[in-house]
Amino acid sequence: MHRVAVTGMGVICAIGSNTSEYWTSLKDGRGGIGPIQSVDCTNLRFRNGAEVHAFNGNDHFDSKRADFMDRFAQFAVVAAREAVRDAKLEWTSALRSSTAVITGSCLGGQTTEDCGFVDLYRQGRNRVHPLTIPKSMANAAASHICIELGITGPGFTVSTACSSAAHALGLGFWMVRAGVAPLAIAGGSEAPFSFGIMKAWEALRVVSSTTCRPFSRDRNGMILGEGAAILVLESFDMAQARGAPIYGEIVGFGMSSDAGHLTHPSPDGAAMAMQKALADAHLEAAQVEYINAHGTGTEVNDPVEVAAIRTVFGKHADSIAVSSTKSMHGHALGAAAALEAVAAILALHHGVIPPTINFTAPDPACPLDVVPNCSRRADVGYCLSNSFAFGGMNASLAIRRV
Amino acid sequence: MGFMANTIVSSDRVIDRVRAVVADNQRISVDQITADTRFEDLGMDSLDATNLMFALEDAFDISIPDDDAKALHSVRQVATGIQKLLIERPQDTTVSSG
């Protein structure tokens, strides 16, 4: 069994075009939610989102290659480049052939599909672009990372809605821990701002008409976000031997399925994921001092998550700081858990807990310290990062400060 | 598909139409549904309710705002809400059959 270090991170999202910008926004409590610019919202019930503004694939890829990539895959490669550069990796053919690439995405390249279907159904054309399938397949992000870096080891994609990236990171962690791969490049990416997908979210009636206020009494829904976060996970010994930067250590991973309702979360399932993460890490509940919550800001999710935290931690729950960074970067679906894992790792690394912003008033149904509106200095040894997906598929990562 | 958009809306007719939509949407007999039936009494959960709102929007050619939808828990509440939406709707439509 190997210990697993995080030696590189790459981020692109509404509050930062790299990890450094992302962390500055998180610690300053600066949100990225605003009027959606990429889609005409005239006929939508919501207007606000957390978009990556001014992103042009041609700034990051030669124009022919950019044509072959949906926005969600472009985000993933941009984040992977930063993560690998950050980790100061020196590639050998042996490392390339044994490294794992695991990405998460909820929707895949739905913007590409949406455009193709507009051509068919609205424009009356009798064909769609030949790249529609290779651009929209959910594993395109992993494929492009492998192509970019010449990685020939195991590569695959996990799609478990809002837990996708947590499952990708957890599996990468387990592969490195077990010695199946010396290195895993894992995370998630999403680009959900297409009219068809936004209409589908509208119909589900869970998107806020204003903003994302997790755990706040007047919360009224989630806010869609986009972007990617990719992490380099490697065996602790290898990282130390090559003098790599070590930002944190992943020590546990837990998964569970609600086996209940398709969209209504279960406190039992969420609690079980956290309990399994603690057990996997050989951690006592009392050692956890921070939780980066799933915290979507919907009426139903937040009290269920609070109840689950109380089940797992009992009285100690009152001593845990619990924040939802979705209040800043929005809910980036299949990328969310990777963005949040980076937030949690950096919180421990810098000794600063990012806040839950847009918080106006406590909700008696969410009685925890949710770090309202302002970040806080705190030396945290261990934390959890939670993800609870539609479909009742839950995941929790346990992280240790290094 | 519209329902009496530019005429005075009959409360009983709206209630009967709502009952029919609920019955069809939830795959139950309309005889099991009265004006005072609450959706939770039919075993409906939040996703069932969202599904029903979509069917009602189709049947009455209306758009039910999210905040209004959250407050609709019975056939009568839905019928009252729909009557309000139909009356408030611009009168430029020619639809009049139920």
Interface residues (C-beta under 8 A of the other chain):
Chain A: R45 A203 L204 R205 S209 N220 G221 H261 L262 T263 H264 V300
Chain B: D45 S46 L47 T50 M53 F54 S63 P65 D66 D67 A69 K70
